[in-house]
Amino acid sequence: MRHWDGLQLDDFLVCHPRIRITEINDDKVELAGEYHLKAQLVGSQLIDKTFRLRFVCPREYPSKLPTVLDESNYFPRSQEYHTYTNGSFCLGSELKIKSLLHSDQSIAAFFENIVDPFLYAVSHRIEFGNYPFGELAHGEKGLIDDYEDIFGLQGKKAVVLALNALGKRKREANKLPCPCRCKKRLGRCEYRFILNGFRMIERRRWFREHLKQSFTLIERPAKKKRTLNSKTKGA
């Protein structure tokens, strides 16, 4: 399975001997077993715990992201704990995850950068009553908060402008208002270089579909109707 060798699967299994391959073929690799985490954020509590997890990685990774599931029923199945009813985790926005994996897409990097922070944060909530990193809302509100962070912008309008620009060719996008609110066109602002970095993470079509499916339209304020004053009426 040369494809899976590229994700350094063997190295990951050596580091985690209690995890084994349960299925591997041309379409996916599935791992299951005990995964130990020992971590502590400054100012927060130590989490030293072993989890029973199942990891399903599709061949299309990183274009299509893996699924990680709790097999010990440790995580409550509710939005409050970011765990779906089937035990799979809501690990964050797709764009945020792909951004974190851009330079290293190995299975070890996926666990270190995505799974470990999730296990630590939600375990901290279960054991000590709070999320050490803060908590993102679900749905559009959570996406806006997340994208404000990764784009370095503020407000839904700015986030939507950024996603809209990423869904267009550079030549078209550069004619749009810059999302950073500098009152220039994107092509005349240095922010275009920051935005162009995200073009390496996903294709234009993905940004167009994501914007359409995940965000509601921003309603423009209604224009005030012009009313005739008494002098005009008599004219």
C-alpha positions in Angstrom: 0.0 0.0 0.0 2.4 2.6 -1.3 -0.2 5.4 -0.9 -0.4 4.9 2.9 3.4 4.8 3.2 3.4 8.5 2.2 1.4 9.3 5.3 4.1 7.7 7.5 1.6 5.2 8.8 4.3 2.7 10.0 6.0 5.5 12.0 2.8 6.4 13.7 2.1 2.8 14.7 5.6 2.4 16.1 5.0 5.4 18.3 1.5 4.1 19.4 1.9 0.3 19.8 -1.6 0.0 21.3 -3.2 1.1 18.0 -3.6 -1.4 15.2 -4.8 -1.5 11.6 -8.3 -2.9 11.5 -8.8 -2.4 7.8 -6.7 -1.2 4.9 -7.4 -1.1 1.2 -7.3 1.2 -1.8 -10.2 3.3 -0.4 -9.3 3.8 3.2 -7.2 2.9 6.2 -8.9 2.3 9.6 -7.1 2.2 12.9 -8.4 1.4 16.4 -7.0 1.1 19.8 -5.8 2.9 22.9 -4.3 6.4 22.5 -2.5 8.0 25.4 -2.4 11.8 25.9 -0.5 13.7 28.6 -0.8 17.4 28.2 -1.2 20.6 30.1 -1.8 24.1 29.0 -0.3 26.9 31.1 -2.9 28.0 33.6 -5.0 24.9 33.1 -5.1 21.4 34.5 -3.1 18.3 33.5 -4.8 15.7 31.3 -3.2 12.3 31.6 -5.6 9.9 30.1 -5.9 6.9 27.7 -8.7 7.0 25.1 -10.1 4.2 23.0 -10.4 5.7 19.5 -11.2 4.7 16.0 -9.6 6.6 13.1 -10.8 6.3 9.5 -8.7 8.0 6.9 -10.0 8.1 3.3 -7.7 7.8 0.3 -8.7 11.3 -0.7 -7.0 12.8 2.4 -6.1 15.6 2.8 -8.8 16.8 0.4 -11.3 14.7 2.4 -10.6 14.7 6.1 -10.4 11.7 8.4 -13.0 10.8 11.0 -12.1 10.1 14.6 -14.5 8.4 16.9 -14.8 7.7 20.6 -15.2 4.0 21.3 -15.2 4.2 25.1 -18.3 6.4 25.5 -16.2 8.8 27.5 -17.4 11.8 25.6 -21.0 12.8 26.0 -22.8 12.7 22.6 -23.9 16.4 22.4 -23.0 19.7 20.8 -21.8 20.9 24.2 -18.9 18.4 24.0 -18.5 18.6 20.2 -19.3 14.9 19.8 -21.9 13.5 17.4 -24.4 10.8 18.3 -22.3 8.2 16.5 -19.3 9.1 18.6 -17.4 11.0 16.0 -15.7 14.3 16.9 -16.4 17.8 15.5 -12.7 18.7 15.3 -13.1 22.2 13.9 -13.8 23.9 10.6 -12.5 22.2 7.5 -10.5 25.1 6.3 -8.8 25.6 9.8 -7.8 21.9 9.8 -6.4 22.0 6.3 -4.5 25.1 7.1 -2.9 23.4 10.1 -1.9 20.4 8.0 -0.7 22.3 5.0 3.1 21.8 5.7 2.8 18.3 7.1 0.0 15.9 6.2 1.2 12.8 8.0 -1.0 10.8 10.3 1.2 11.8 13.2 0.7 15.5 12.3 -3.0 15.1 12.1 -3.1 13.7 15.7 -0.6 16.3 17.1 -2.2 19.3 15.5 -5.9 18.4 15.4 -6.8 15.4 17.6 -4.6 16.2 20.6 -5.9 19.7 21.2 -9.5 18.4 20.8 -9.0 15.6 23.3 -7.3 17.9 25.8 -9.9 20.7 25.5 -13.0 18.5 25.7 -11.5 16.3 28.5 -10.7 19.4 30.4 -14.4 20.5 30.0 -15.6 17.1 31.2 -13.2 16.8 34.2 -12.9 20.5 35.3 -15.9 22.2 33.8 -14.4 24.6 31.3 -12.6 24.8 27.9 -9.0 26.0 28.3 -8.8 27.5 24.8 -12.3 29.0 24.9 -15.1 27.5 22.9 -16.4 28.2 19.4 -20.1 28.3 18.7 -21.7 25.9 16.2 -22.9 26.8 12.8 -22.3 30.0 11.0 -21.4 31.9 14.2 -18.6 29.4 15.0 -17.3 29.6 11.4 -17.1 33.4 11.5 -15.2 33.3 14.8 -12.8 30.7 13.4 -12.3 32.5 10.1 -11.7 35.9 11.8 -8.8 34.2 13.5 -7.2 32.4 10.5 -7.9 35.3 8.0 -6.9 38.0 10.5 -10.2 39.8 9.9 -13.1 41.1 11.9 -16.8 40.6 11.2 -19.0 38.5 9.0 -18.8 40.9 6.1 -15.0 40.8 6.0 -15.0 37.0 6.2 -17.6 36.7 3.4 -15.5 39.1 1.2 -12.4 36.9 1.8 -14.2 33.7 0.9 -15.8 35.4 -2.2 -12.4 36.5 -3.4 -10.9 33.0 -2.9 -13.7 31.6 -5.1 -12.6 33.8 -8.0 -9.6 33.9 -10.3 -7.0 36.3 -9.0 -7.6 38.8 -11.8 -11.3 39.0 -10.9 -10.7 38.9 -7.1 -8.2 41.8 -7.3 -11.0 44.1 -8.5 -13.1 43.4 -5.4 -13.0 45.6 -2.2 -10.3 44.3 0.1 -11.6 42.4 3.1 -9.2 44.2 5.5 -11.4 47.3 5.1 -8.5 49.5 3.9 -11.0 51.0 1.3 -8.7 49.8 -1.5 -9.3 47.2 -4.1 -7.8 43.8 -3.1 -5.2 44.1 -5.9 -3.8 47.3 -4.4 -3.5 46.0 -0.8 -0.8 43.8 0.6 -3.5 41.7 2.2 -3.8 39.9 -1.2 -0.6 38.0 -0.4 -2.1 36.7 2.8 -5.2 35.6 1.0 -3.3 34.0 -1.8 -1.7 31.6 0.7 -5.2 30.0 1.1 -5.4 29.3 -2.6 -2.8 26.6 -2.0 -5.1 24.9 0.5 -8.3 24.5 -1.6 -9.6 25.1 -5.1 -11.8 28.0 -6.1 -14.8 25.8 -6.5 -14.5 24.6 -2.8 -14.6 28.2 -1.6 -17.6 29.0 -3.8 -19.6 26.0 -2.6 -18.6 26.5 1.1 -19.7 30.1 1.0 -23.0 29.2 -0.6 -23.7 26.3 1.7 -22.5 27.6 5.1 -23.3 31.3 5.1 -26.5 33.3 4.9 -26.6 36.3 2.6 -25.8 39.7 4.1 -28.9 41.8 3.6 -28.3 45.3 2.3 -30.0 48.1 4.3 -33.2 49.1 2.6 -33.0 52.4 0.8 -35.0 55.2 2.4 -37.9 56.2 0.3 -37.9 59.8 -0.8 -40.8 61.8 0.4 -42.2 65.0 -1.1 -42.3 68.0 1.2 -45.2 70.4 1.1 -43.4 72.8 -1.3 -42.7 70.1 -3.8 -46.3 68.9 -3.7 -47.6 72.2 -4.6 -45.2 72.7 -7.5 
